[in-house]
């Protein structure tokens, strides 16, 4: 049921105000703009969706009413996955950074051994 709701929200985001599906809403962003793989859905508690096939590391900022210092957390999301956000209670959450996941430790060593 939750998957159906997430897909319908993604389709609604791509529909133009006149009600027709536009190719520009689905196509890549304008020149100079960077494609964002991770999307934040503000449903009950919030959901992060990784739309790319590769792993992404996302940095989240949470501001609560009455607190002057934001709470910042980094999460790794596997490709084509969704997860519930780690924050609970009232407040505003936003994505402040996104990048490709770092390679696992020792990967360069394994590749060097395999190339022999």
N, CA, C and O atoms as CSV, one atom per row, in Angstrom:
chain,resi,resn,atom,element,x,y,z
A,1,UNK,N,N,0.826,-1.186,0.000
A,1,UNK,CA,C,0.000,0.000,0.000
A,1,UNK,C,C,0.874,1.257,0.000
A,1,UNK,O,O,0.592,2.226,-0.705
A,2,UNK,N,N,1.956,1.220,0.815
A,2,UNK,CA,C,2.846,2.375,0.891
A,2,UNK,C,C,3.558,2.606,-0.440
A,2,UNK,O,O,3.784,3.751,-0.832
A,3,UNK,N,N,3.918,1.507,-1.147
A,3,UNK,CA,C,4.584,1.623,-2.437
A,3,UNK,C,C,3.678,2.301,-3.451
A,3,UNK,O,O,4.140,3.127,-4.239
A,4,UNK,N,N,2.408,1.966,-3.442
A,4,UNK,CA,C,1.449,2.580,-4.357
A,4,UNK,C,C,1.349,4.074,-4.085
A,4,UNK,O,O,1.284,4.875,-5.018
A,5,UNK,N,N,1.336,4.450,-2.809
A,5,UNK,CA,C,1.270,5.868,-2.446
A,5,UNK,C,C,2.522,6.608,-2.908
A,5,UNK,O,O,2.423,7.736,-3.391
A,6,UNK,N,N,3.697,5.995,-2.769
A,6,UNK,CA,C,4.943,6.646,-3.194
A,6,UNK,C,C,4.985,6.831,-4.703
A,6,UNK,O,O,5.418,7.874,-5.193
A,7,UNK,N,N,4.537,5.822,-5.439
A,7,UNK,CA,C,4.526,5.920,-6.902
A,7,UNK,C,C,3.542,6.991,-7.343
A,7,UNK,O,O,3.846,7.768,-8.248
A,8,UNK,N,N,2.364,7.049,-6.721
A,8,UNK,CA,C,1.375,8.056,-7.112
A,8,UNK,C,C,1.870,9.461,-6.810
A,8,UNK,O,O,1.590,10.388,-7.570
A,9,UNK,N,N,2.611,9.638,-5.700
A,9,UNK,CA,C,3.188,10.953,-5.414
A,9,UNK,C,C,4.236,11.347,-6.454
A,9,UNK,O,O,4.309,12.512,-6.843
A,10,UNK,N,N,5.038,10.396,-6.903
A,10,UNK,CA,C,6.049,10.681,-7.919
A,10,UNK,C,C,5.396,11.065,-9.243
A,10,UNK,O,O,5.884,11.956,-9.938
A,11,UNK,N,N,4.300,10.403,-9.595
A,11,UNK,CA,C,3.587,10.730,-10.837
A,11,UNK,C,C,2.947,12.100,-10.714
A,11,UNK,O,O,2.984,12.885,-11.662
A,12,UNK,N,N,2.359,12.405,-9.561
A,12,UNK,CA,C,1.756,13.724,-9.365
A,12,UNK,C,C,2.785,14.836,-9.469
A,12,UNK,O,O,2.467,15.931,-9.933
A,13,UNK,N,N,4.004,14.575,-9.045
A,13,UNK,CA,C,5.060,15.578,-9.136
A,13,UNK,C,C,5.441,15.848,-10.590
A,13,UNK,O,O,5.915,16.939,-10.907
A,14,UNK,N,N,5.242,14.877,-11.475
A,14,UNK,CA,C,5.612,15.038,-12.873
A,14,UNK,C,C,4.474,15.591,-13.724
A,14,UNK,O,O,4.682,15.905,-14.896
A,15,UNK,N,N,3.283,15.715,-13.160
A,15,UNK,CA,C,2.136,16.222,-13.914
A,15,UNK,C,C,2.148,17.737,-13.891
A,15,UNK,O,O,2.361,18.353,-12.846
A,16,UNK,N,N,1.916,18.334,-15.056
A,16,UNK,CA,C,1.892,19.786,-15.173
A,16,UNK,C,C,0.631,20.339,-14.513
A,16,UNK,O,O,-0.326,19.591,-14.312
A,17,UNK,N,N,0.605,21.643,-14.167
A,17,UNK,CA,C,-0.574,22.229,-13.529
A,17,UNK,C,C,-1.843,22.071,-14.369
A,17,UNK,O,O,-2.933,22.012,-13.800
A,18,UNK,N,N,-1.746,22.002,-15.684
A,18,UNK,CA,C,-2.915,21.830,-16.549
A,18,UNK,C,C,-3.443,20.414,-16.536
A,18,UNK,O,O,-4.516,20.160,-17.085
A,19,UNK,N,N,-2.717,19.467,-15.919
A,19,UNK,CA,C,-3.194,18.106,-15.816
A,19,UNK,C,C,-2.560,17.152,-16.812
A,19,UNK,O,O,-2.894,15.967,-16.815
A,20,UNK,N,N,-1.649,17.632,-17.664
A,20,UNK,CA,C,-1.032,16.728,-18.627
A,20,UNK,C,C,0.393,16.402,-18.216
A,20,UNK,O,O,1.081,17.223,-17.609
A,21,UNK,N,N,0.818,15.217,-18.547
A,21,UNK,CA,C,2.164,14.757,-18.228
A,21,UNK,C,C,3.127,15.364,-19.234
A,21,UNK,O,O,2.966,15.173,-20.439
A,22,UNK,N,N,4.121,16.091,-18.754
A,22,UNK,CA,C,5.062,16.744,-19.655
A,22,UNK,C,C,6.394,16.014,-19.652
A,22,UNK,O,O,6.817,15.467,-18.633
A,23,UNK,N,N,7.046,16.013,-20.799
A,23,UNK,CA,C,8.353,15.365,-20.869
A,23,UNK,C,C,9.405,16.189,-20.145
A,23,UNK,O,O,10.393,15.635,-19.662
A,24,UNK,N,N,9.214,17.511,-20.059
A,24,UNK,CA,C,10.189,18.342,-19.362
A,24,UNK,C,C,10.160,18.091,-17.861
A,24,UNK,O,O,11.161,18.309,-17.179
A,25,UNK,N,N,9.021,17.634,-17.335
A,25,UNK,CA,C,8.934,17.343,-15.905
A,25,UNK,C,C,9.693,16.073,-15.565
A,25,UNK,O,O,10.127,15.905,-14.425
A,26,UNK,N,N,9.860,15.178,-16.525
A,26,UNK,CA,C,10.536,13.911,-16.288
A,26,UNK,C,C,11.983,13.964,-16.750
A,26,UNK,O,O,12.830,13.250,-16.213
A,27,UNK,N,N,12.275,14.790,-17.727
A,27,UNK,CA,C,13.610,14.852,-18.326
A,27,UNK,C,C,14.635,15.389,-17.333
A,27,UNK,O,O,14.290,15.826,-16.235
A,28,UNK,N,N,15.890,15.346,-17.739
A,28,UNK,CA,C,16.996,15.826,-16.911
A,28,UNK,C,C,16.852,17.322,-16.664
A,28,UNK,O,O,16.237,18.020,-17.470
A,29,UNK,N,N,17.409,17.827,-15.565
A,29,UNK,CA,C,17.313,19.251,-15.268
A,29,UNK,C,C,18.082,20.097,-16.272
A,29,UNK,O,O,18.841,19.575,-17.088
A,30,UNK,N,N,17.878,21.402,-16.203
A,30,UNK,CA,C,18.519,22.326,-17.131
A,30,UNK,C,C,20.039,22.262,-16.995
A,30,UNK,O,O,20.568,21.754,-16.007
A,31,UNK,N,N,20.726,22.785,-18.003
A,31,UNK,CA,C,22.186,22.768,-18.002
A,31,UNK,C,C,22.708,23.511,-16.778
A,31,UNK,O,O,22.197,24.574,-16.426
A,32,UNK,N,N,23.717,22.956,-16.138
A,32,UNK,CA,C,24.300,23.566,-14.958
A,32,UNK,C,C,23.681,23.072,-13.664
A,32,UNK,O,O,24.287,23.204,-12.601
A,33,UNK,N,N,22.485,22.506,-13.736
A,33,UNK,CA,C,21.838,21.971,-12.528
A,33,UNK,C,C,22.239,20.506,-12.361
A,33,UNK,O,O,22.372,19.772,-13.340
A,34,UNK,N,N,22.427,20.096,-11.123
A,34,UNK,CA,C,22.851,18.729,-10.844
A,34,UNK,C,C,21.624,17.862,-10.556
A,34,UNK,O,O,20.716,18.282,-9.839
A,35,UNK,N,N,21.604,16.667,-11.110
A,35,UNK,CA,C,20.505,15.740,-10.888
A,35,UNK,C,C,20.571,15.214,-9.463
A,35,UNK,O,O,21.614,14.737,-9.015
A,36,UNK,N,N,19.461,15.303,-8.759
A,36,UNK,CA,C,19.394,14.809,-7.389
A,36,UNK,C,C,18.739,13.441,-7.400
A,36,UNK,O,O,17.632,13.283,-7.914
A,37,UNK,N,N,19.414,12.459,-6.840
A,37,UNK,CA,C,18.891,11.097,-6.805
A,37,UNK,C,C,17.929,10.877,-5.655
A,37,UNK,O,O,16.982,10.102,-5.785
A,38,UNK,N,N,18.151,11.541,-4.534
A,38,UNK,CA,C,17.364,11.286,-3.340
A,38,UNK,C,C,16.266,12.333,-3.195
A,38,UNK,O,O,16.492,13.534,-3.341
A,39,UNK,N,N,15.065,11.831,-2.901
A,39,UNK,CA,C,13.899,12.694,-2.753
A,39,UNK,C,C,13.334,12.487,-1.347
A,39,UNK,O,O,13.351,11.372,-0.826
A,40,UNK,N,N,12.837,13.556,-0.740
A,40,UNK,CA,C,12.282,13.528,0.602
A,40,UNK,C,C,10.774,13.687,0.511
A,40,UNK,O,O,10.288,14.702,0.012
A,41,UNK,N,N,10.020,12.686,0.992
A,41,UNK,CA,C,8.563,12.755,1.027
A,41,UNK,C,C,8.125,13.008,2.466
A,41,UNK,O,O,8.442,12.218,3.356
A,42,UNK,N,N,7.400,14.099,2.705
A,42,UNK,CA,C,7.014,14.421,4.083
A,42,UNK,C,C,5.717,13.728,4.518
A,42,UNK,O,O,4.785,14.400,4.959
A,43,UNK,N,N,5.641,12.402,4.402
A,43,UNK,CA,C,4.467,11.683,4.900
A,43,UNK,C,C,4.651,11.417,6.388
A,43,UNK,O,O,5.505,12.061,6.999
A,44,UNK,N,N,3.895,10.498,7.014
A,44,UNK,CA,C,4.000,10.295,8.468
A,44,UNK,C,C,5.422,9.947,8.874
A,44,UNK,O,O,5.856,8.808,8.704
A,45,UNK,N,N,6.132,10.892,9.395
A,45,UNK,CA,C,7.503,10.665,9.838
A,45,UNK,C,C,8.535,10.948,8.764
A,45,UNK,O,O,9.697,11.187,9.093
A,46,UNK,N,N,8.160,10.932,7.503
A,46,UNK,CA,C,9.066,11.231,6.399
A,46,UNK,C,C,9.699,9.991,5.793
A,46,UNK,O,O,10.021,9.035,6.499
A,47,UNK,N,N,9.871,10.017,4.492
A,47,UNK,CA,C,10.465,8.906,3.765
A,47,UNK,C,C,11.511,9.445,2.803
A,47,UNK,O,O,11.280,10.447,2.125
A,48,UNK,N,N,12.652,8.787,2.741
A,48,UNK,CA,C,13.701,9.106,1.770
A,48,UNK,C,C,13.654,8.062,0.674
A,48,UNK,O,O,13.600,6.865,0.956
A,49,UNK,N,N,13.675,8.511,-0.591
A,49,UNK,CA,C,13.644,7.609,-1.732
A,49,UNK,C,C,14.872,7.871,-2.590
A,49,UNK,O,O,15.114,9.007,-2.998
A,50,UNK,N,N,15.655,6.816,-2.869
A,50,UNK,CA,C,16.798,6.903,-3.777
A,50,UNK,C,C,16.318,6.438,-5.144
A,50,UNK,O,O,16.003,5.262,-5.326
A,51,UNK,N,N,16.259,7.361,-6.112
A,51,UNK,CA,C,15.758,7.049,-7.445
A,51,UNK,C,C,16.847,6.542,-8.383
A,51,UNK,O,O,16.540,6.075,-9.480
A,52,UNK,N,N,18.105,6.623,-7.978
A,52,UNK,CA,C,19.213,6.164,-8.813
A,52,UNK,C,C,19.536,4.703,-8.508
A,52,UNK,O,O,19.095,4.162,-7.494
A,53,UNK,N,N,20.304,4.073,-9.386
A,53,UNK,CA,C,20.689,2.677,-9.198
A,53,UNK,C,C,21.902,2.520,-8.289
A,53,UNK,O,O,22.168,1.423,-7.799
A,54,UNK,N,N,22.639,3.605,-8.058
A,54,UNK,CA,C,23.847,3.519,-7.239
A,54,UNK,C,C,23.565,3.965,-5.811
A,54,UNK,O,O,22.593,4.673,-5.551
A,55,UNK,N,N,24.421,3.544,-4.895
A,55,UNK,CA,C,24.324,3.923,-3.489
A,55,UNK,C,C,24.597,5.420,-3.351
A,55,UNK,O,O,25.485,5.954,-4.016
A,56,UNK,N,N,23.824,6.107,-2.478
A,56,UNK,CA,C,24.008,7.536,-2.246
A,56,UNK,C,C,24.128,7.804,-0.753
A,56,UNK,O,O,23.419,7.203,0.054
A,57,UNK,N,N,25.031,8.712,-0.391
A,57,UNK,CA,C,25.165,9.161,0.993
A,57,UNK,C,C,24.466,10.511,1.100
A,57,UNK,O,O,24.794,11.443,0.366
A,58,UNK,N,N,23.504,10.618,2.012
A,58,UNK,CA,C,22.671,11.809,2.142
A,58,UNK,C,C,22.905,12.430,3.514
A,58,UNK,O,O,22.970,11.722,4.518
A,59,UNK,N,N,23.031,13.751,3.555
A,59,UNK,CA,C,23.161,14.481,4.804
A,59,UNK,C,C,21.856,15.219,5.058
A,59,UNK,O,O,21.404,15.998,4.219
A,60,UNK,N,N,21.247,14.971,6.225
A,60,UNK,CA,C,19.960,15.568,6.589
A,60,UNK,C,C,20.135,16.554,7.725
A,60,UNK,O,O,20.962,16.356,8.615
A,61,UNK,N,N,19.339,17.632,7.686
A,61,UNK,CA,C,19.349,18.630,8.748
A,61,UNK,C,C,17.938,18.718,9.323
A,61,UNK,O,O,16.966,18.852,8.580
A,62,UNK,N,N,17.832,18.642,10.640
A,62,UNK,CA,C,16.530,18.701,11.318
A,62,UNK,C,C,16.512,19.886,12.264
A,62,UNK,O,O,17.338,19.977,13.172
A,63,UNK,N,N,15.566,20.799,12.048
A,63,UNK,CA,C,15.383,21.960,12.932
A,63,UNK,C,C,14.094,21.769,13.715
A,63,UNK,O,O,13.041,21.477,13.148
A,64,UNK,N,N,14.197,21.940,15.027
A,64,UNK,CA,C,13.017,21.871,15.890
A,64,UNK,C,C,12.739,23.249,16.459
A,64,UNK,O,O,13.654,24.046,16.665
A,65,UNK,N,N,11.481,23.518,16.708
A,65,UNK,CA,C,11.069,24.791,17.276
A,65,UNK,C,C,11.688,24.959,18.663
A,65,UNK,O,O,11.579,24.070,19.507
A,66,UNK,N,N,12.331,26.089,18.892
A,66,UNK,CA,C,12.939,26.355,20.192
A,66,UNK,C,C,14.400,25.955,20.300
A,66,UNK,O,O,15.059,26.326,21.271
A,67,UNK,N,N,14.929,25.210,19.334
A,67,UNK,CA,C,16.340,24.824,19.350
A,67,UNK,C,C,17.097,25.670,18.329
A,67,UNK,O,O,16.644,25.835,17.196
A,68,UNK,N,N,18.239,26.200,18.728
A,68,UNK,CA,C,18.991,27.058,17.823
A,68,UNK,C,C,20.009,26.286,16.987
A,68,UNK,O,O,20.460,26.776,15.952
A,69,UNK,N,N,20.372,25.083,17.427
A,69,UNK,CA,C,21.358,24.283,16.709
A,69,UNK,C,C,20.649,23.116,16.017
A,69,UNK,O,O,19.948,22.348,16.676
A,70,UNK,N,N,20.820,22.973,14.707
A,70,UNK,CA,C,20.149,21.863,14.015
A,70,UNK,C,C,20.813,20.519,14.315
A,70,UNK,O,O,21.997,20.462,14.649
A,71,UNK,N,N,20.052,19.462,14.195
A,71,UNK,CA,C,20.545,18.097,14.331
A,71,UNK,C,C,20.901,17.615,12.926
A,71,UNK,O,O,20.051,17.647,12.036
A,72,UNK,N,N,22.135,17.170,12.709
A,72,UNK,CA,C,22.587,16.760,11.379
A,72,UNK,C,C,22.995,15.296,11.420
A,72,UNK,O,O,23.738,14.869,12.303
A,73,UNK,N,N,22.494,14.528,10.444
A,73,UNK,CA,C,22.825,13.110,10.335
A,73,UNK,C,C,23.131,12.760,8.891
A,73,UNK,O,O,22.584,13.353,7.961
A,74,UNK,N,N,24.022,11.782,8.718
A,74,UNK,CA,C,24.346,11.263,7.386
A,74,UNK,C,C,23.838,9.833,7.303
A,74,UNK,O,O,23.966,9.061,8.254
A,75,UNK,N,N,23.259,9.485,6.158
A,75,UNK,CA,C,22.726,8.140,5.937
A,75,UNK,C,C,23.188,7.640,4.582
A,75,UNK,O,O,23.393,8.430,3.660
A,76,UNK,N,N,23.352,6.335,4.458
A,76,UNK,CA,C,23.646,5.723,3.172
A,76,UNK,C,C,22.409,4.975,2.697
A,76,UNK,O,O,21.840,4.164,3.427
A,77,UNK,N,N,22.004,5.257,1.471
A,77,UNK,CA,C,20.838,4.609,0.884
A,77,UNK,C,C,21.272,3.762,-0.296
A,77,UNK,O,O,21.914,4.278,-1.211
A,78,UNK,N,N,20.939,2.473,-0.305
A,78,UNK,CA,C,21.263,1.645,-1.467
A,78,UNK,C,C,20.447,2.102,-2.677
A,78,UNK,O,O,19.459,2.819,-2.520
A,79,UNK,N,N,20.846,1.699,-3.864
A,79,UNK,CA,C,20.164,2.080,-5.088
A,79,UNK,C,C,18.737,1.573,-5.150
A,79,UNK,O,O,18.439,0.471,-4.688
A,80,UNK,N,N,17.842,2.394,-5.733
A,80,UNK,CA,C,16.421,2.061,-5.892
A,80,UNK,C,C,15.786,1.597,-4.591
A,80,UNK,O,O,15.114,0.566,-4.568
A,81,UNK,N,N,15.986,2.340,-3.509
A,81,UNK,CA,C,15.454,1.940,-2.207
A,81,UNK,C,C,14.768,3.126,-1.539
A,81,UNK,O,O,14.997,4.281,-1.898
A,82,UNK,N,N,13.930,2.821,-0.570
A,82,UNK,CA,C,13.317,3.861,0.243
A,82,UNK,C,C,13.448,3.462,1.703
A,82,UNK,O,O,13.503,2.276,2.028
A,83,UNK,N,N,13.497,4.464,2.591
A,83,UNK,CA,C,13.625,4.214,4.020
A,83,UNK,C,C,12.927,5.318,4.789
A,83,UNK,O,O,12.766,6.431,4.289
A,84,UNK,N,N,12.520,5.009,5.992
A,84,UNK,CA,C,11.911,5.995,6.875
A,84,UNK,C,C,13.026,6.831,7.483
A,84,UNK,O,O,14.088,6.308,7.821
A,85,UNK,N,N,12.785,8.139,7.624
A,85,UNK,CA,C,13.807,9.022,8.182
A,85,UNK,C,C,14.061,8.717,9.653
A,85,UNK,O,O,13.172,8.219,10.344
A,86,UNK,N,N,15.271,9.013,10.141
A,86,UNK,CA,C,15.625,8.665,11.521
A,86,UNK,C,C,15.071,9.618,12.572
A,86,UNK,O,O,15.244,9.366,13.764
A,87,UNK,N,N,14.411,10.706,12.174
A,87,UNK,CA,C,13.941,11.699,13.136
A,87,UNK,C,C,12.501,11.417,13.546
A,87,UNK,O,O,11.699,10.956,12.735
A,88,UNK,N,N,12.179,11.692,14.793
A,88,UNK,CA,C,10.829,11.541,15.308
A,88,UNK,C,C,10.375,12.873,15.897
A,88,UNK,O,O,11.200,13.679,16.328
A,89,UNK,N,N,9.079,13.102,15.914
A,89,UNK,CA,C,8.523,14.289,16.532
A,89,UNK,C,C,8.459,15.476,15.591
A,89,UNK,O,O,8.773,15.352,14.407
A,90,UNK,N,N,8.053,16.630,16.114
A,90,UNK,CA,C,7.886,17.823,15.277
A,90,UNK,C,C,9.223,18.405,14.830
A,90,UNK,O,O,10.255,18.204,15.470
A,91,UNK,N,N,9.177,19.122,13.727
A,91,UNK,CA,C,10.372,19.773,13.211
A,91,UNK,C,C,10.395,19.746,11.698
A,91,UNK,O,O,9.573,19.084,11.064
A,92,UNK,N,N,11.345,20.472,11.122
A,92,UNK,CA,C,11.499,20.517,9.668
A,92,UNK,C,C,12.792,19.835,9.282
A,92,UNK,O,O,13.848,20.108,9.854
A,93,UNK,N,N,12.702,18.938,8.299
A,93,UNK,CA,C,13.880,18.213,7.824
A,93,UNK,C,C,14.144,18.603,6.380
A,93,UNK,O,O,13.212,18.765,5.593
A,94,UNK,N,N,15.412,18.752,6.037
A,94,UNK,CA,C,15.784,19.031,4.648
A,94,UNK,C,C,17.079,18.318,4.317
A,94,UNK,O,O,17.877,17.993,5.196
A,95,UNK,N,N,17.270,18.082,3.025
A,95,UNK,CA,C,18.499,17.462,2.525
A,95,UNK,C,C,19.501,18.581,2.275
A,95,UNK,O,O,19.230,19.499,1.501
A,96,UNK,N,N,20.655,18.508,2.929
A,96,UNK,CA,C,21.669,19.552,2.725
A,96,UNK,C,C,22.858,19.056,1.912
A,96,UNK,O,O,23.706,19.850,1.506
A,97,UNK,N,N,22.927,17.752,1.672
A,97,UNK,CA,C,24.027,17.228,0.872
A,97,UNK,C,C,23.730,15.829,0.371
A,97,UNK,O,O,23.025,15.050,1.012
A,98,UNK,N,N,24.286,15.533,-0.791
A,98,UNK,CA,C,24.117,14.209,-1.388
A,98,UNK,C,C,25.342,13.915,-2.243
A,98,UNK,O,O,25.803,14.769,-3.000
A,99,UNK,N,N,25.863,12.700,-2.116
A,99,UNK,CA,C,27.017,12.305,-2.921
A,99,UNK,C,C,27.023,10.787,-3.065
A,99,UNK,O,O,26.255,10.088,-2.404
A,100,UNK,N,N,27.888,10.292,-3.926
A,100,UNK,CA,C,28.020,8.844,-4.111
A,100,UNK,C,C,28.650,8.241,-2.868
A,100,UNK,O,O,29.486,8.874,-2.223
A,101,UNK,N,N,28.259,7.029,-2.531
A,101,UNK,CA,C,28.817,6.342,-1.364
A,101,UNK,C,C,30.302,6.070,-1.582
A,101,UNK,O,O,30.721,5.786,-2.704
A,102,UNK,N,N,31.097,6.155,-0.523
A,102,UNK,CA,C,32.514,5.820,-0.666
A,102,UNK,C,C,32.665,4.315,-0.927
A,102,UNK,O,O,31.815,3.528,-0.511
A,103,UNK,N,N,33.727,3.918,-1.605
A,103,UNK,CA,C,33.921,2.487,-1.865
A,103,UNK,C,C,34.197,1.750,-0.557
A,103,UNK,O,O,34.730,2.341,0.382
A,104,UNK,N,N,33.845,0.475,-0.485
A,104,UNK,CA,C,34.111,-0.293,0.738
A,104,UNK,C,C,35.610,-0.379,1.008
A,104,UNK,O,O,36.400,-0.379,0.063
A,105,UNK,N,N,36.023,-0.453,2.279
A,105,UNK,CA,C,37.452,-0.528,2.591
A,105,UNK,C,C,38.081,-1.792,2.011
A,105,UNK,O,O,37.476,-2.864,2.020
A,106,UNK,N,N,39.295,-1.649,1.512
A,106,UNK,CA,C,40.019,-2.786,0.968
A,106,UNK,C,C,39.683,-3.113,-0.473
A,106,UNK,O,O,40.240,-4.058,-1.033
A,107,UNK,N,N,38.799,-2.366,-1.080
A,107,UNK,CA,C,38.393,-2.670,-2.452
A,107,UNK,C,C,39.549,-2.490,-3.429
A,107,UNK,O,O,39.707,-3.276,-4.363
A,108,UNK,N,N,40.360,-1.446,-3.210
A,108,UNK,CA,C,41.486,-1.197,-4.108
A,108,UNK,C,C,42.493,-2.348,-4.022
A,108,UNK,O,O,43.106,-2.705,-5.028
A,109,UNK,N,N,42.666,-2.919,-2.859
A,109,UNK,CA,C,43.585,-4.037,-2.685
A,109,UNK,C,C,43.065,-5.265,-3.431
A,109,UNK,O,O,43.839,-5.968,-4.080
A,110,UNK,N,N,41.767,-5.526,-3.344
A,110,UNK,CA,C,41.197,-6.675,-4.036
A,110,UNK,C,C,41.350,-6.542,-5.543
A,110,UNK,O,O,41.640,-7.522,-6.229
A,111,UNK,N,N,41.159,-5.347,-6.054
A,111,UNK,CA,C,41.299,-5.113,-7.495
A,111,UNK,C,C,42.750,-5.283,-7.916
A,111,UNK,O,O,43.014,-5.777,-9.012
A,112,UNK,N,N,43.700,-4.884,-7.071
A,112,UNK,CA,C,45.119,-5.050,-7.409
A,112,UNK,C,C,45.488,-6.528,-7.476
A,112,UNK,O,O,46.250,-6.931,-8.354
A,113,UNK,N,N,44.964,-7.336,-6.570
A,113,UNK,CA,C,45.253,-8.774,-6.573
A,113,UNK,C,C,44.637,-9.439,-7.794
A,113,UNK,O,O,45.250,-10.324,-8.390
A,114,UNK,N,N,43.428,-9.024,-8.176
A,114,UNK,CA,C,42.751,-9.625,-9.313
A,114,UNK,C,C,43.416,-9.270,-10.644
A,114,UNK,O,O,43.315,-10.034,-11.604
A,115,UNK,N,N,44.093,-8.124,-10.715
A,115,UNK,CA,C,44.696,-7.707,-11.978
A,115,UNK,C,C,46.010,-8.413,-12.255
A,115,UNK,O,O,46.552,-8.268,-13.351
A,116,UNK,N,N,46.540,-9.164,-11.317
A,116,UNK,CA,C,47.821,-9.855,-11.537
A,116,UNK,C,C,47.696,-10.972,-12.486
A,116,UNK,O,O,48.682,-11.650,-12.775
